[in-house]
Each structure stands twice: as C-alpha cells, then as structure tokens.
C-alpha cells in the first residue's frame, strides 16, 4: 500500500503545477462571436464523431472494482473542435488562471494575445 501511495506522489505534484488553461483567442472578436463559432464547431464535430459509450472496470486503491462508462471519442472530438476553430482563424492559447482578488481587465472585443496575462472565468 505504501508503494502505491509513493507512486502517486509525482502525479499529484505534477497536477498541482498545472495552472495554465487553454482558451480561444481571436483579436477583435466579441464573446458572443467566439461562443457562436465554438458552438458551431462543437455541433459539426459531434455530427462527424458521435458520442459512444463504453464500459470499463476500474480497480481503485481501496475497495472493490468499479464499473465506469466513458466515451472513447471524447478526446478526438476535443482535438477536432480545436482544428475547426483554427480553421475559422482562432488560436488555442494557454494562460495561467488569474489569482483570486487580482485586478484583471475583461474586455469585449478581445484584445491582442500579448495583452492577456491570465484567464479568469470565461475561456472564450
């Protein structure tokens, strides 16, 4: 049991360092435009790559095995949505999450990427 916990420590440390989040960027677009383009890409991709349910048995560290359902196409759809948005002229960029209480400018239309230092709330 100690070996399992020790094996998880590097993963937990890595997860704690993950502070950058992806966001959709196209200078000059409004939130409504980014939302509409993102929704259109999601609908198109969902029609091309439908949701599929699969079942797997997972053995947790403690307790009996658990049966979970998942969608093996989810990651592929996410990548395709990104490609669709890039085709519409967007960039998928990463910025850190703004610290609680920090003063950050939320502007509509979206400013150039170089002016966006962190992400708070909306990622579109």
GULUMPA-430591 format. One record per residue (C-alpha): residue number from 0; residue in one letter; x, y, z. Coordinates in steps of 0.05 Angstrom, whole numbers, padded with zeros to 5 digits, always signed. Layout:
# GULUMPA-430591
+-----+-----+--------+--------+--------+
!   n ! res !     xx !     yy !     zz !
+-----+-----+--------+--------+--------+
! NUM !   A !      X !      Y !      Z !
...
+-----+-----+--------+--------+--------+
END
This chain:
# GULUMPA-430591
+-----+-----+--------+--------+--------+
!   n ! res !     xx !     yy !     zz !
+-----+-----+--------+--------+--------+
!   0 !   X ! +00000 ! +00000 ! +00000 !
!   1 !   X ! +00057 ! +00048 ! +00016 !
!   2 !   X ! +00087 ! +00033 ! -00052 !
!   3 !   X ! +00022 ! +00053 ! -00087 !
!   4 !   X ! +00019 ! +00118 ! -00048 !
!   5 !   X ! +00092 ! +00134 ! -00063 !
!   6 !   X ! +00080 ! +00121 ! -00137 !
!   7 !   X ! +00023 ! +00172 ! -00137 !
!   8 !   X ! +00064 ! +00228 ! -00106 !
!   9 !   X ! +00098 ! +00251 ! -00171 !
!  10 !   X ! +00030 ! +00252 ! -00206 !
!  11 !   X ! -00001 ! +00294 ! -00151 !
!  12 !   X ! +00057 ! +00342 ! -00152 !
!  13 !   X ! +00051 ! +00349 ! -00227 !
!  14 !   X ! -00024 ! +00361 ! -00223 !
!  15 !   X ! -00013 ! +00416 ! -00171 !
!  16 !   X ! +00033 ! +00453 ! -00220 !
!  17 !   X ! -00018 ! +00453 ! -00276 !
!  18 !   X ! -00042 ! +00525 ! -00272 !
!  19 !   X ! -00045 ! +00544 ! -00346 !
!  20 !   X ! -00111 ! +00534 ! -00381 !
!  21 !   X ! -00128 ! +00535 ! -00455 !
!  22 !   X ! -00172 ! +00590 ! -00484 !
!  23 !   X ! -00198 ! +00610 ! -00552 !
!  24 !   X ! -00167 ! +00674 ! -00580 !
!  25 !   X ! -00180 ! +00718 ! -00640 !
!  26 !   X ! -00164 ! +00791 ! -00632 !
!  27 !   X ! -00225 ! +00836 ! -00641 !
!  28 !   X ! -00279 ! +00784 ! -00632 !
!  29 !   X ! -00334 ! +00792 ! -00581 !
!  30 !   X ! -00353 ! +00739 ! -00530 !
!  31 !   X ! -00417 ! +00726 ! -00570 !
!  32 !   X ! -00378 ! +00714 ! -00634 !
!  33 !   X ! -00329 ! +00666 ! -00600 !
!  34 !   X ! -00387 ! +00629 ! -00567 !
!  35 !   X ! -00425 ! +00622 ! -00633 !
!  36 !   X ! -00363 ! +00597 ! -00670 !
!  37 !   X ! -00346 ! +00549 ! -00614 !
!  38 !   X ! -00417 ! +00522 ! -00612 !
!  39 !   X ! -00419 ! +00514 ! -00688 !
!  40 !   X ! -00354 ! +00475 ! -00686 !
!  41 !   X ! -00378 ! +00430 ! -00629 !
!  42 !   X ! -00443 ! +00414 ! -00666 !
!  43 !   X ! -00407 ! +00399 ! -00731 !
!  44 !   X ! -00356 ! +00355 ! -00697 !
!  45 !   X ! -00409 ! +00318 ! -00656 !
!  46 !   X ! -00445 ! +00301 ! -00722 !
!  47 !   X ! -00379 ! +00276 ! -00752 !
!  48 !   X ! -00355 ! +00239 ! -00690 !
!  49 !   X ! -00416 ! +00216 ! -00649 !
!  50 !   X ! -00415 ! +00202 ! -00575 !
!  51 !   X ! -00402 ! +00130 ! -00560 !
!  52 !   X ! -00410 ! +00096 ! -00492 !
!  53 !   X ! -00361 ! +00043 ! -00470 !
!  54 !   X ! -00354 ! +00008 ! -00403 !
!  55 !   X ! -00291 ! -00008 ! -00365 !
!  56 !   X ! -00276 ! -00039 ! -00297 !
!  57 !   X ! -00230 ! +00003 ! -00254 !
!  58 !   X ! -00194 ! -00023 ! -00193 !
!  59 !   X ! -00188 ! +00033 ! -00141 !
!  60 !   X ! -00133 ! +00034 ! -00089 !
!  61 !   X ! -00183 ! +00012 ! -00036 !
!  62 !   X ! -00247 ! -00027 ! -00043 !
!  63 !   X ! -00279 ! -00069 ! -00097 !
!  64 !   X ! -00273 ! -00057 ! -00172 !
!  65 !   X ! -00318 ! -00003 ! -00200 !
!  66 !   X ! -00353 ! -00005 ! -00268 !
!  67 !   X ! -00349 ! +00061 ! -00304 !
!  68 !   X ! -00376 ! +00085 ! -00371 !
!  69 !   X ! -00336 ! +00131 ! -00415 !
!  70 !   X ! -00335 ! +00160 ! -00485 !
!  71 !   X ! -00273 ! +00137 ! -00524 !
!  72 !   X ! -00287 ! +00191 ! -00577 !
!  73 !   X ! -00285 ! +00249 ! -00528 !
!  74 !   X ! -00211 ! +00267 ! -00537 !
!  75 !   X ! -00216 ! +00261 ! -00613 !
!  76 !   X ! -00276 ! +00308 ! -00613 !
!  77 !   X ! -00239 ! +00358 ! -00570 !
!  78 !   X ! -00180 ! +00358 ! -00619 !
!  79 !   X ! -00227 ! +00366 ! -00678 !
!  80 !   X ! -00263 ! +00425 ! -00646 !
!  81 !   X ! -00195 ! +00458 ! -00638 !
!  82 !   X ! -00179 ! +00445 ! -00711 !
!  83 !   X ! -00246 ! +00473 ! -00732 !
!  84 !   X ! -00234 ! +00537 ! -00692 !
!  85 !   X ! -00164 ! +00544 ! -00721 !
!  86 !   X ! -00197 ! +00538 ! -00790 !
!  87 !   X ! -00241 ! +00598 ! -00771 !
!  88 !   X ! -00179 ! +00639 ! -00754 !
!  89 !   X ! -00175 ! +00627 ! -00679 !
!  90 !   X ! -00116 ! +00607 ! -00637 !
!  91 !   X ! -00119 ! +00559 ! -00578 !
!  92 !   X ! -00072 ! +00591 ! -00528 !
!  93 !   X ! -00054 ! +00578 ! -00456 !
!  94 !   X ! -00050 ! +00627 ! -00399 !
!  95 !   X ! -00047 ! +00619 ! -00323 !
!  96 !   X ! -00110 ! +00626 ! -00282 !
!  97 !   X ! -00115 ! +00695 ! -00250 !
!  98 !   X ! -00102 ! +00696 ! -00176 !
!  99 !   X ! -00164 ! +00707 ! -00133 !
! 100 !   X ! -00173 ! +00781 ! -00119 !
! 101 !   X ! -00125 ! +00803 ! -00174 !
! 102 !   X ! -00145 ! +00860 ! -00218 !
! 103 !   X ! -00151 ! +00837 ! -00290 !
! 104 !   X ! -00183 ! +00871 ! -00349 !
! 105 !   X ! -00241 ! +00834 ! -00381 !
! 106 !   X ! -00254 ! +00868 ! -00448 !
! 107 !   X ! -00300 ! +00856 ! -00505 !
! 108 !   X ! -00277 ! +00856 ! -00561 !
! 109 !   X ! -00218 ! +00811 ! -00544 !
! 110 !   X ! -00151 ! +00847 ! -00541 !
! 111 !   X ! -00087 ! +00821 ! -00574 !
! 112 !   X ! -00060 ! +00757 ! -00542 !
! 113 !   X ! +00002 ! +00793 ! -00516 !
! 114 !   X ! -00043 ! +00837 ! -00472 !
! 115 !   X ! -00077 ! +00777 ! -00438 !
! 116 !   X ! -00035 ! +00757 ! -00378 !
! 117 !   X ! -00083 ! +00710 ! -00344 !
! 118 !   X ! -00152 ! +00678 ! -00352 !
! 119 !   X ! -00210 ! +00689 ! -00304 !
! 120 !   X ! -00278 ! +00658 ! -00315 !
! 121 !   X ! -00294 ! +00656 ! -00389 !
! 122 !   X ! -00245 ! +00619 ! -00433 !
! 123 !   X ! -00276 ! +00643 ! -00498 !
+-----+-----+--------+--------+--------+
END
